[in-house]
Amino acid sequence: MAQGAAATRRPTQAIPVPGRMTVTLYVNGVERKLDIAPWTTLLDALRLHLDLTGTKKGCDHGQCGACTVLIDGRRINSCLTLAVMKEGARIVTVEGLAKGDALHPLQQAFIEHDAFQCGYCTSGQICSAVGLIAEGKARTADEIRELMSGNICRCGAYPNIVTAIDEVLSTKAAQKPREARP
Amino acid sequence: MNNFAYARAGDVADAVRRIAADPAAKFIAGGTNLIDLMKENVARPSLLIDITQLPLSRVEDTKDGGLRIGTLVPNSDLAYHPQIEARYPLLASAILAGASPQLRNMASTGGNLLQRTRCMYFYDTTTPCNKRTPGSGCSALEGINRMHAILGTSQHCIATHPSDMCVALAALEARVLAAGSGGERSIAFADFHRLPGDTPHVDSSLRADEIITAIELPPQGFADNYSYLKIRDRLSYAFALVSVAVGLEMNGDTIRQARLALGGVAHKPWRDRQAEAQLAGARATRESFLQAADVVLRDARGFGHNDFKIELARRAMVRALTQAARATPQSQADKRIR
């Protein structure tokens, strides 16, 4: 089969390669200049060009959420984002959440509530939860579940993920009075 | 993904000029569907024209009391926009029923209209598909067609349009504003998406050199009596098997005006004016709703695996009409059906 396919394949000498482009990203507070092809996704730029491998490639099709990062404070799927389209953007990955040795409250809560098993989806879950809290739309466990549905956990750690996020949300709410629900 | 060139459009005229100059070029905004299609080699553009720098991100009042939504407004911003929440909650609800928070943060208003079917044969380049490769045949007709259309199909294509937002826009009688080489025009939502016929590779009436600049909503938003009910294989982050958008204008328990559109059942958001006319003036009873559902489904046809959609659509319509009449719209947060 492989031989047959190889025999019918045409020589690839004449494929034009459009030029690489320069893009500047601010990743976890650090200016990073990249020289990349336009078809490089933000996910590949982070993992392959910047060695920030905390962001995971799961499905690579926007169906699992493992690649979730924050762009200008909003959670997005980095696998469906072209890096060249994000000139000047502020990007936060899981590597940028802790302050020195002090973990982000969500990282701490995920550990305390055992909110993962294999851990592959965890960086996406945590970045997504950071976005969710910033959005301010989730107040109940039902709303957390719904607004975290873009992050799939193959191990099924969902109950503990919801508990961990709920705890951080409740702590935040206790620190400042909640707005009345509409 | 194929190699492609990349350019940023400076203004709308520049965007139109660039797309008119290269038939294999494509616009990109959110990219949530296009990049996926490129990874599957279903889309192979020569040039991507980045339109995200264009000044088309505003939501503003129109002279007639409606709302104009810039094509680049992200789906999440639109769903949570105070004017949309207050005046067009049907639209807000439909948007929140679709995709995931991450995808809604990325996806643009115009791009939502232009997303392509999720028919698995369209995505699978090893199988015939008239939408992907005109004239190659339809694999879904005799294949696994559980997700496929029951209304307005042709012997060439039984794919469905995947959008939730568009089902609400159809019910609300939105208009699509487009700019092209020939100037600007406004397209009624019902005329924007099309049925497959013998040209299923053409999804919409947007011309090759046109760009969507905005969506306009008329003043009537049906904010008191509405519901968006979406039935799917899991409670969130899945495409519709059947969805129903309902907007009612009530006078006591009599329906003054009705809007009824379905998703997941056709090549376009399926709106039936005959069923709507039958509901106008009727009392809001289960019998009236069943009769309207029968009108909508009069020509429905299954293809084997999706036969269940006909009865599912009937029940979903009755449920959504009941929810709208009682002013107890479907919650997109807990999904409990009341």
Interface residues (C-beta under 8 A of the other chain):
Chain A: I15 P16 V17 P18 M21 A37 P38 W39 T41 D60 H61 G62 G65 T68 R74 R75 I76 N77 L80 T81 L82 V84 M85 S128 G131 L132 E135 K137 T140 D142 E143 R145 E146 L147 M148 S149 G150 N151
Chain B: M1 N2 N3 F4 A5 Y6 I28 G31 T32 I35 D36 M38 K39 L48 D50 T52 S76 Y80 A99 S100 P101 Q102 L103 N105 M106 L235 S236 Y237 Q332 A333 D334 K335
